[in-house]
Amino acid sequence: PYLEYIARVKKATGIPIVASLNGVSLGSWTRYARLIQDAGADALELNLYFLPTDITLQPATLENQYCEVVQSVKSSLTIPLAIKISPFFTCLPNILQRLDDAGADALVLFNRFYQPDFDIEALEICPRLALSTSAELPLRLNWVAIAYGHVNADLAITGGVHTPEDVLKSMMAGAKVAMMTSAILEHGIPRLTEVLTGL
């Protein structure tokens, strides 16, 4: 269904289509990346998110796996490849540089995770989706500004971009892209026009 959706959206619009992918194994990352490209996507964002629960897993092992995924997927594509990561790394500038060296065309900072909560009346775990707010932007501004000029990949900010001022701050930090998913979910598609007018 996702591949069909990409093809339909590509046919129905005149704007670049950036698809998103989260995989499990190296083979599935590469296979689905090619299928997404073949479906008509103009670029692909890999959402590198693995929740390490093994206390014996070394950080370097996980980072090496991420870089291996990027190298493998990049070598199988002709479209640009963006890598979205979390801020939870021991030395974030180093992993950004390594992902850049592995072939990332863009680095997207940062993932926002679905975090479960407890329903204390029903005694159950319940999913909770909280949209971002502008209060989350400074973390992204900080790390984009630090990375700017030290990596060849373009930089993008996701999470916390809601207003024209948020977009301008993102560009001032060095981002070429400011993503506004939560703002659109909260205010609808017209929010884009409001932000462009404000800019």
Rosetta blueprint (number, residue, H / E / L):
1 P L
2 Y H
3 L H
4 E H
5 Y H
6 I H
7 A H
8 R H
9 V H
10 K H
11 K H
12 A H
13 T L
14 G L
15 I L
16 P L
17 I L
18 V E
19 A E
20 S E
21 L E
22 N L
23 G L
24 V L
25 S L
26 L H
27 G H
28 S H
29 W H
30 T H
31 R H
32 Y H
33 A H
34 R H
35 L H
36 I H
37 Q H
38 D H
39 A H
40 G L
41 A L
42 D L
43 A E
44 L E
45 E E
46 L E
47 N E
48 L L
49 Y L
50 F L
51 L L
52 P L
53 T L
54 D L
55 I L
56 T L
57 L L
58 Q L
59 P H
60 A H
61 T H
62 L H
63 E H
64 N H
65 Q H
66 Y H
67 C H
68 E H
69 V H
70 V H
71 Q H
72 S H
73 V H
74 K H
75 S H
76 S H
77 L L
78 T L
79 I L
80 P L
81 L E
82 A E
83 I E
84 K E
85 I E
86 S L
87 P L
88 F L
89 F L
90 T L
91 C L
92 L H
93 P H
94 N H
95 I H
96 L H
97 Q H
98 R H
99 L H
100 D H
101 D H
102 A L
103 G L
104 A L
105 D L
106 A E
107 L E
108 V E
109 L E
110 F L
111 N L
112 R L
113 F L
114 Y L
115 Q L
116 P L
117 D E
118 F E
119 D E
120 I L
121 E L
122 A L
123 L L
124 E E
125 I E
126 C E
127 P L
128 R L
129 L L
130 A L
131 L L
132 S L
133 T L
134 S H
135 A H
136 E H
137 L H
138 P H
139 L H
140 R H
141 L H
142 N H
143 W H
144 V H
145 A H
146 I H
147 A H
148 Y L
149 G L
150 H L
151 V L
152 N L
153 A L
154 D E
155 L E
156 A E
157 I E
158 T E
159 G L
160 G L
161 V L
162 H L
163 T L
164 P H
165 E H
166 D H
167 V H
168 L H
169 K H
170 S H
171 M H
172 M H
173 A H
174 G L
175 A L
176 K L
177 V E
178 A E
179 M E
180 M L
181 T H
182 S H
183 A H
184 I H
185 L H
186 E H
187 H H
188 G L
189 I L
190 P H
191 R H
192 L H
193 T H
194 E H
195 V H
196 L H
197 T H
198 G H
199 L L
